[in-house]
């Protein structure tokens, strides 16, 4: 059966051209190979499909029956192959992208808008998720993940890394005190991020590392929600520099312990393994090339 299915397109080509020579040219294969493959097909079916002479090639009665059934099968198979090729290689269609809402609004909104303007036939289906989606069972093309990735059979491209800043509102510092050393942080209320460990590690200029167990009074899985509470003086917290710098410049936030660094946080584009459609590859390259804003 495997050989029969493999040779169906050859049979249909000969039947349509009524010539082994013309069919061989269309198939870009030697006439001798085509003739041998058709003979093997006839042998597998147990019947003669063509009357052959020096001038003509005609279908036998069984050949006509076989052609009537096979012609549309081969045609549909070609259409299916062309559809897949178009889907994989055309800069058009939908890209389903999962990304944390705060990260999108803070860093990727303009970049994705620029992409949509550049590629009007590629349609973005953006879903805001704080969780990491399952790319093996859920219908997403890409997932933006913050933090360290576990080993998996997925592919990942590193977008970049950044060190968050430790910040607090002036009202909170007035109520408590300005910390001079990481150990002081344990005595001030904190705003935690649900996806991060409550144990903060800070490294000084001399390489000294201090671990501080955060006294969290509120916890969020949204950077934006955490920022709102931090701005209102509900607790100290850590925020990306791009988010908190304008508030530091305006005086609404204070950068605490600037001589101490928090661990760097990586951002990754994660995708299913295997060949990706062109529209997905174009979006990946655009995001890698553009700086988050």
TIMARTI-258538 format. One record per residue (C-alpha): residue number from 1; residue in one letter; z, x, y. Coordinates in nm, 4 decimals, decimal comma. Layout:
BEGIN
num | residuo | zz | xx | yy
NUM | A | Z | X | Y
...
% end
This chain:
BEGIN
num | residuo | zz | xx | yy
1 | X | 0,0000 | 0,0000 | 0,0000
2 | X | 0,0817 | 0,2868 | 0,2383
3 | X | -0,2681 | 0,4357 | 0,2037
4 | X | -0,4279 | 0,0929 | 0,2377
5 | X | -0,2533 | 0,0286 | 0,5710
6 | X | -0,3376 | 0,3797 | 0,6894
7 | X | -0,7103 | 0,3284 | 0,6189
8 | X | -0,7483 | -0,0230 | 0,7624
9 | X | -0,8664 | 0,1021 | 1,1055
10 | X | -1,1300 | 0,3178 | 0,9339
11 | X | -1,2599 | 0,0218 | 0,7342
12 | X | -1,2775 | -0,2011 | 1,0443
13 | X | -1,4643 | 0,0689 | 1,2405
14 | X | -1,7286 | 0,1077 | 0,9680
15 | X | -1,7639 | -0,2697 | 0,9367
16 | X | -1,8181 | -0,3124 | 1,3104
17 | X | -2,0635 | -0,0231 | 1,3447
18 | X | -2,2421 | -0,0878 | 1,0135
19 | X | -2,2714 | 0,2880 | 0,9947
20 | X | -2,0526 | 0,5647 | 0,8577
21 | X | -2,2058 | 0,8095 | 1,1054
22 | X | -2,1339 | 0,5979 | 1,4140
23 | X | -1,7881 | 0,5088 | 1,2852
24 | X | -1,7095 | 0,8755 | 1,2224
25 | X | -1,8127 | 0,9616 | 1,5783
26 | X | -1,5904 | 0,6851 | 1,7183
27 | X | -1,3003 | 0,7989 | 1,5013
28 | X | -1,3680 | 1,1671 | 1,5766
29 | X | -1,3642 | 1,2688 | 1,2131
30 | X | -1,6225 | 1,4121 | 0,9666
31 | X | -1,8462 | 1,1622 | 0,7899
32 | X | -1,7485 | 1,3151 | 0,4562
33 | X | -1,3799 | 1,2528 | 0,5252
34 | X | -1,4459 | 0,8953 | 0,6347
35 | X | -1,6574 | 0,8270 | 0,3267
36 | X | -1,3888 | 0,9699 | 0,0989
37 | X | -1,1150 | 0,7630 | 0,2651
38 | X | -1,3191 | 0,4397 | 0,2338
39 | X | -1,3901 | 0,5169 | -0,1305
40 | X | -1,0161 | 0,5659 | -0,1845
41 | X | -0,9468 | 0,2322 | -0,0143
42 | X | -1,1978 | 0,0570 | -0,2403
43 | X | -1,0414 | 0,2202 | -0,5423
44 | X | -0,6950 | 0,1040 | -0,4353
45 | X | -0,8187 | -0,2528 | -0,3840
46 | X | -1,0240 | -0,2515 | -0,7045
47 | X | -1,3388 | -0,3761 | -0,5354
48 | X | -1,6447 | -0,2574 | -0,3439
49 | X | -1,6282 | -0,3308 | 0,0287
50 | X | -1,9712 | -0,2038 | 0,1423
51 | X | -2,3272 | -0,2058 | 0,0134
52 | X | -2,4629 | 0,1368 | 0,1004
53 | X | -2,8193 | 0,2641 | 0,1126
54 | X | -3,0042 | 0,5259 | 0,3143
55 | X | -3,0572 | 0,2944 | 0,6095
56 | X | -2,7925 | 0,0205 | 0,6089
57 | X | -2,4236 | -0,0381 | 0,5468
58 | X | -2,3362 | -0,4027 | 0,4832
59 | X | -2,0161 | -0,5770 | 0,3840
60 | X | -1,9911 | -0,7195 | 0,0356
61 | X | -1,8504 | -1,0691 | -0,0177
62 | X | -1,5032 | -0,9239 | -0,0728
63 | X | -1,5636 | -0,6902 | 0,2194
64 | X | -1,6286 | -0,9895 | 0,4484
65 | X | -1,3061 | -1,1592 | 0,3341
66 | X | -1,1126 | -0,8369 | 0,3863
67 | X | -1,2670 | -0,7807 | 0,7312
68 | X | -1,1839 | -1,1338 | 0,8486
69 | X | -0,8176 | -1,0723 | 0,7664
70 | X | -0,7977 | -0,7117 | 0,8849
71 | X | -0,9893 | -0,7216 | 1,2117
72 | X | -0,7185 | -0,9027 | 1,4085
73 | X | -0,4436 | -0,6990 | 1,2391
74 | X | -0,5987 | -0,3736 | 1,3598
75 | X | -0,6714 | -0,5241 | 1,7012
76 | X | -0,3109 | -0,6456 | 1,7395
77 | X | -0,1814 | -0,3068 | 1,6264
78 | X | -0,3948 | -0,1325 | 1,8892
79 | X | -0,2710 | -0,3750 | 2,1556
80 | X | 0,0875 | -0,3083 | 2,0508
81 | X | 0,0339 | 0,0674 | 2,0716
82 | X | -0,1262 | 0,0344 | 2,4132
83 | X | 0,1620 | -0,1851 | 2,5320
84 | X | 0,4157 | 0,0724 | 2,4178
85 | X | 0,2168 | 0,3535 | 2,5779
86 | X | 0,1992 | 0,1570 | 2,9035
87 | X | 0,5714 | 0,0813 | 2,8882
88 | X | 0,6554 | 0,4484 | 2,8310
89 | X | 0,4084 | 0,6051 | 3,0730
90 | X | 0,3632 | 0,3604 | 3,3595
91 | X | 0,5764 | 0,3915 | 3,6758
92 | X | 0,6661 | 0,0231 | 3,6583
93 | X | 0,9115 | -0,2153 | 3,4981
94 | X | 1,2878 | -0,2556 | 3,4988
95 | X | 1,5577 | 0,0127 | 3,4879
96 | X | 1,9062 | -0,1162 | 3,4019
97 | X | 2,1663 | 0,1132 | 3,5577
98 | X | 2,5453 | 0,0904 | 3,5213
99 | X | 2,7482 | 0,2521 | 3,7994
100 | X | 3,0971 | 0,2053 | 3,9485
101 | X | 3,0615 | -0,0203 | 4,2508
102 | X | 3,2615 | 0,2040 | 4,4841
103 | X | 3,0616 | 0,5088 | 4,3802
104 | X | 2,7364 | 0,3214 | 4,4460
105 | X | 2,8410 | 0,2015 | 4,7914
106 | X | 2,9919 | 0,5350 | 4,8932
107 | X | 2,7379 | 0,7812 | 4,7576
108 | X | 2,4221 | 0,6301 | 4,6051
109 | X | 2,3268 | 0,3225 | 4,8050
110 | X | 2,0807 | 0,5035 | 5,0340
111 | X | 1,9418 | 0,7199 | 4,7555
112 | X | 1,8623 | 0,4190 | 4,5384
113 | X | 1,7153 | 0,2338 | 4,8364
114 | X | 1,4879 | 0,5333 | 4,9023
115 | X | 1,3795 | 0,5277 | 4,5377
116 | X | 1,2995 | 0,1548 | 4,5509
117 | X | 1,0818 | 0,2093 | 4,8586
118 | X | 0,9012 | 0,5034 | 4,6985
119 | X | 0,8350 | 0,3229 | 4,3675
120 | X | 0,7840 | -0,0480 | 4,4519
121 | X | 0,6704 | -0,1330 | 4,0975
122 | X | 0,9940 | -0,0005 | 3,9444
123 | X | 1,2637 | -0,2657 | 3,9587
124 | X | 1,6308 | -0,1669 | 3,9644
125 | X | 1,8831 | -0,3802 | 3,7771
126 | X | 2,2143 | -0,2387 | 3,9055
127 | X | 2,5378 | -0,3419 | 3,7358
128 | X | 2,8765 | -0,2456 | 3,8794
129 | X | 3,1061 | -0,1372 | 3,5970
130 | X | 3,4285 | 0,0587 | 3,6201
131 | X | 3,4160 | 0,1164 | 3,2445
132 | X | 3,1740 | 0,3385 | 3,0568
133 | X | 2,9179 | 0,1097 | 2,8930
134 | X | 2,8068 | 0,1564 | 2,5323
135 | X | 2,4464 | 0,2717 | 2,5594
136 | X | 2,3967 | 0,2317 | 2,1837
137 | X | 2,4804 | -0,1404 | 2,1741
138 | X | 2,4384 | -0,2629 | 2,5334
139 | X | 2,0988 | -0,2958 | 2,7068
140 | X | 2,1387 | -0,0215 | 2,9679
141 | X | 1,9026 | 0,2666 | 3,0407
142 | X | 2,1535 | 0,4781 | 3,2363
143 | X | 2,5268 | 0,5008 | 3,2906
144 | X | 2,6919 | 0,7009 | 3,5687
145 | X | 3,0168 | 0,8476 | 3,4396
146 | X | 3,2893 | 1,0255 | 3,6310
147 | X | 3,5081 | 1,2738 | 3,4419
148 | X | 3,4783 | 1,4802 | 3,1292
149 | X | 3,2481 | 1,3470 | 2,8592
150 | X | 3,3453 | 1,3238 | 2,4941
151 | X | 3,1086 | 1,4643 | 2,2356
152 | X | 2,8447 | 1,2073 | 2,1441
153 | X | 2,4829 | 1,1699 | 2,0412
154 | X | 2,3914 | 1,0644 | 2,3948
155 | X | 2,2138 | 1,2831 | 2,6490
156 | X | 2,3720 | 1,3663 | 2,9827
157 | X | 2,2576 | 1,5283 | 3,3066
158 | X | 2,5225 | 1,6646 | 3,5401
159 | X | 2,4812 | 1,5266 | 3,8903
160 | X | 2,7408 | 1,7508 | 4,0454
161 | X | 3,1097 | 1,8104 | 4,0870
162 | X | 3,3604 | 1,7696 | 4,3638
163 | X | 3,7268 | 1,8307 | 4,4313
164 | X | 3,9180 | 1,5277 | 4,5594
165 | X | 4,1627 | 1,5631 | 4,8459
166 | X | 4,5252 | 1,4597 | 4,8494
167 | X | 4,5735 | 1,2211 | 5,1411
168 | X | 4,8232 | 0,9827 | 5,2965
169 | X | 4,8497 | 0,7585 | 5,6005
170 | X | 5,0595 | 0,8850 | 5,8954
171 | X | 5,2901 | 0,5827 | 5,8561
172 | X | 5,3833 | 0,6903 | 5,5034
173 | X | 5,4579 | 1,0461 | 5,6148
174 | X | 5,6731 | 0,9159 | 5,9002
175 | X | 5,8674 | 0,6993 | 5,6546
176 | X | 5,9192 | 0,9847 | 5,4080
177 | X | 5,8254 | 1,3441 | 5,5014
178 | X | 5,5345 | 1,5862 | 5,5133
179 | X | 5,5161 | 1,7644 | 5,1757
180 | X | 5,5092 | 2,1449 | 5,1946
181 | X | 5,4814 | 2,2147 | 4,8229
182 | X | 5,3395 | 2,0189 | 4,5246
183 | X | 5,6939 | 1,9650 | 4,3936
184 | X | 5,7612 | 1,7492 | 4,7015
185 | X | 5,5036 | 1,4922 | 4,5857
186 | X | 5,7343 | 1,3586 | 4,3147
187 | X | 5,9596 | 1,2100 | 4,5866
188 | X | 5,6822 | 1,0131 | 4,7609
189 | X | 5,5240 | 0,6888 | 4,6273
190 | X | 5,1739 | 0,7367 | 4,4887
191 | X | 4,8575 | 0,5347 | 4,4321
192 | X | 4,7125 | 0,6061 | 4,0893
193 | X | 4,3635 | 0,5663 | 3,9530
194 | X | 4,3626 | 0,3812 | 3,6238
195 | X | 4,1185 | 0,6277 | 3,4629
196 | X | 4,3136 | 0,9402 | 3,5629
197 | X | 4,6233 | 1,0980 | 3,4217
198 | X | 4,9402 | 1,0384 | 3,6248
199 | X | 5,0059 | 1,4115 | 3,5941
200 | X | 4,8404 | 1,5912 | 3,8856
201 | X | 4,7717 | 1,9639 | 3,8614
202 | X | 4,7327 | 2,1579 | 4,1843
203 | X | 4,6307 | 2,5233 | 4,2122
204 | X | 4,7313 | 2,7440 | 4,5020
205 | X | 4,5408 | 3,0271 | 4,6655
206 | X | 4,7244 | 3,2849 | 4,4527
207 | X | 4,6232 | 3,1064 | 4,1316
208 | X | 4,9605 | 2,9393 | 4,0796
209 | X | 4,9276 | 2,6004 | 3,9063
210 | X | 5,1865 | 2,3274 | 3,9538
211 | X | 5,1909 | 2,0019 | 3,7571
212 | X | 5,3361 | 1,7004 | 3,9370
213 | X | 5,4205 | 1,3747 | 3,7628
214 | X | 5,3043 | 1,1089 | 4,0076
215 | X | 5,5556 | 0,8394 | 4,0984
216 | X | 5,2918 | 0,5689 | 4,1072
217 | X | 5,3778 | 0,2346 | 4,2611
218 | X | 5,0253 | 0,0881 | 4,2367
219 | X | 4,7260 | 0,1631 | 4,0150
220 | X | 4,3588 | 0,0731 | 4,0532
221 | X | 4,0380 | 0,1296 | 3,8613
222 | X | 3,8510 | 0,1065 | 4,1925
223 | X | 3,8379 | 0,3929 | 4,4426
224 | X | 3,7740 | 0,1482 | 4,7260
225 | X | 4,0766 | -0,0645 | 4,6408
226 | X | 4,2945 | 0,2461 | 4,6102
227 | X | 4,1683 | 0,3691 | 4,9476
228 | X | 4,2680 | 0,0416 | 5,1132
229 | X | 4,6279 | 0,0775 | 4,9917
230 | X | 4,6362 | 0,4455 | 5,0889
231 | X | 4,5128 | 0,3625 | 5,4400
232 | X | 4,7844 | 0,0992 | 5,4724
233 | X | 5,0528 | 0,3549 | 5,3939
234 | X | 5,1418 | 0,2172 | 5,0518
235 | X | 5,1353 | 0,5597 | 4,8861
236 | X | 4,9735 | 0,9010 | 4,8681
237 | X | 4,6527 | 0,9288 | 4,6696
238 | X | 4,3456 | 1,1342 | 4,5942
239 | X | 4,0042 | 1,0470 | 4,7356
240 | X | 3,6612 | 1,2145 | 4,7450
241 | X | 3,6119 | 1,4158 | 5,0654
242 | X | 3,3069 | 1,2100 | 5,1562
243 | X | 3,5185 | 0,8942 | 5,1613
244 | X | 3,8308 | 1,0181 | 5,3322
245 | X | 3,6880 | 1,2716 | 5,5819
246 | X | 3,5955 | 1,0063 | 5,8454
247 | X | 3,9478 | 0,8617 | 5,8238
248 | X | 4,0998 | 1,2103 | 5,8581
249 | X | 3,8849 | 1,2758 | 6,1648
250 | X | 3,9927 | 0,9435 | 6,3178
251 | X | 4,3582 | 1,0097 | 6,2425
252 | X | 4,4035 | 0,7265 | 5,9934
253 | X | 4,4661 | 0,9726 | 5,7089
254 | X | 4,6240 | 1,3147 | 5,6746
255 | X | 4,4920 | 1,5812 | 5,4374
256 | X | 4,8030 | 1,6924 | 5,2490
257 | X | 4,8588 | 2,0397 | 5,1067
258 | X | 4,5134 | 2,1699 | 5,2117
259 | X | 4,5933 | 2,5125 | 5,0621
260 | X | 4,6275 | 2,3578 | 4,7161
261 | X | 4,3306 | 2,2364 | 4,5108
262 | X | 4,3063 | 1,9523 | 4,2639
263 | X | 4,0833 | 1,9954 | 3,9557
264 | X | 3,7120 | 1,9458 | 4,0068
265 | X | 3,5671 | 1,6126 | 3,8888
266 | X | 3,2197 | 1,6003 | 3,7343
267 | X | 2,9650 | 1,3208 | 3,7649
268 | X | 2,7059 | 1,2669 | 3,4923
269 | X | 2,4017 | 1,0520 | 3,4309
270 | X | 2,4258 | 0,9495 | 3,0659
271 | X | 2,1321 | 0,8067 | 2,8718
272 | X | 2,0351 | 0,7233 | 2,5125
273 | X | 1,8909 | 1,0044 | 2,3058
274 | X | 1,5173 | 1,0041 | 2,2403
275 | X | 1,2127 | 0,9743 | 2,4627
276 | X | 1,2730 | 0,7822 | 2,7858
277 | X | 1,0177 | 0,5664 | 2,9694
278 | X | 0,8591 | 0,7247 | 3,2750
279 | X | 1,0363 | 0,4820 | 3,5109
280 | X | 1,3758 | 0,6004 | 3,3812
281 | X | 1,2762 | 0,9667 | 3,4001
282 | X | 1,1602 | 0,9200 | 3,7597
283 | X | 1,4934 | 0,7652 | 3,8581
284 | X | 1,6877 | 1,0455 | 3,6896
285 | X | 1,4893 | 1,3159 | 3,8677
286 | X | 1,5258 | 1,1332 | 4,2007
287 | X | 1,9050 | 1,1112 | 4,1661
288 | X | 1,9302 | 1,4748 | 4,0599
289 | X | 1,7197 | 1,5859 | 4,3573
290 | X | 1,8933 | 1,3756 | 4,6230
291 | X | 2,2384 | 1,4473 | 4,7525
292 | X | 2,4781 | 1,1507 | 4,7220
293 | X | 2,5445 | 0,9925 | 5,0581
% end
